[in-house]
Amino acid sequence: MKKYLTLALVTVMAIGIANTGALKAAADVIERGFVSVSTTANTELQPDVVEISIAVQTEDSKSLQKATEENKMISDKVYSALSAMINKENGDYIKTADFNASPMYSYKNNKKTLTKYEVSNSIIVHTKQIKDAGKMIDKAISLGATNVNNINFSISSYDKQCDELLTLAAKKAYARANLLATSSGSSLAGIKSMNGSCSTSNTNYQYRLLAKNLAMDSAAPAVESSSPIQAGVIKLFANINASYFVK
């Protein structure tokens, strides 16, 4: 019996020593120092893709069907003309972004009165032919489009450019962290955490071009270029937040 008690005591002591070692290792990790840095890298790029949001709005005071039929007639012409101006083999496309048909009411003395029926069809033109953006807008207007709601420029190689900038920003983060560590008499001992992201800063053209009266007025002078479009540049930013262990 005494032999068994001695063995049990030795086992408990061994477990206690092991636990003490584990706690010490955990304490070393918890107390381990680290340095955190934030870095950025940026570049300016010429946009090579443009998206134009064009809308056709029609209305009729008595019939939703008439407003819808008129909208379809104009929208089909706009869609057909714009389809002929883009290069689908190069990834260009046209799609319907939104279609809405609804009655419009006025309110007076708590009384609701039907004033008209309104139909709106929004079309998105996605093309790499940026130089033709103005011509596309002018063509759509001449065929009865009533609104140009938005023009957005972008970069088709966004992911590739982002990866390159993140690589540069990560190298800057390591160099900066190493500088801080060595200046403090330490050295880097591995990554504690790291996250990165990309963002752009560019101007989206926001305006509404109510051109139905111009398009319908046969006496109005021809407009060779009513929509001059300048793509400008897009600034691409990469951001890295990183923490490194030091020893």
GUKOL-146171 format. One record per residue (C-alpha): x, y, z. Coordinates in steps of 0.25 Angstrom, whole numbers, plus 5000, padded with zeros to 4 digits. Each point is the difference from the previous one (the first is absolute). Layout:
BEGIN
XYZ...
% end
This chain:
BEGIN
500050005000501150095003500749974987498750054993499950135008501550034996499749984985498750095001500850115007501149994989498950014989499350125007501450075001500349974985498750064996500250125008501350024994499549994986498850095003501050105006500849994987498850024991499650125008501350064999500049984985498650074999500550115008501250024991499050014988499150105007501250095005500749994987500150144994499650054986500050124991498950054991500150084988499050064989500550034986499450044987500449994985499350074989500050034985499350074989499449924989499250044987498649945001499749914988498549965003498850095001498649975005498950104995498650005006499050054991498550005002498850024992498850065007498650014994498650045005498650004996498950075008498949894998500749874995501149925006500049914988500350124991501150055009500649865000499949994985500650134997501149965010500349874993500050074986501150105005500849905008500149904989500550114991501050045010500449855004500249974985500850124997501049995012500149854997500650034986501050105007500649905010501049894998499449875006501249924997500850095009499149985012499150124997498549985003498750075003499049955010498750055006500350065014498650035005498650014994498850075007498650034996499150065010498850105002500350145005499150075010499850145005499550025014499150125004499150015013500249855003499549964986500949924991499850034985500749934988500850094992500749914990500749874997501550005000500949894994501650005002501049914994501450015004501149944991501549985004501050014989501349935004501150024990501550024998499850104989500250125009500350094989498649974994499250035013499650144996499549954987499249895006499350105010499750094988499449894992499149955011499550145002499750024986499249885000499250045012500749975013499750105011501049985010501549975002500149965014501449965003501349984993501149915007501449974996500849885004501249914998499849874993501449955007499550045014500449875007501449994993500350155004499549985014500949875002501250084995499750125009499749905012501449944998500750135000499250055013500349875007501550014997500050155005499249945013501249905002501050104998499450105009499749905011501549954999500550155002499150025012500549865006501550024998499950155004499549945014501049895001499149894995499849924988498849954992499649865004498849974990498650054997499050025011498950054990499850074987498950054991499950084988499050064990499950094988499150114997499950114988499850145000499350054987498950104996498749944996499350104991498650025006499050084992498649994994499950044986498550034997500150004984498649964996499650144995501350014993499949874993498550024996500250154995500349994986500350155000501249985010501450014994500849874998500949985012501349944995500649975014499050035011500749915010501550015000500649895009501450015007500449875007501150065008500849915009499649905011500950005013500149865005500449985015500649875007499950005015500849915009499849985015501049915006500649955014501349935002500549935012501350055005501149935008
% end
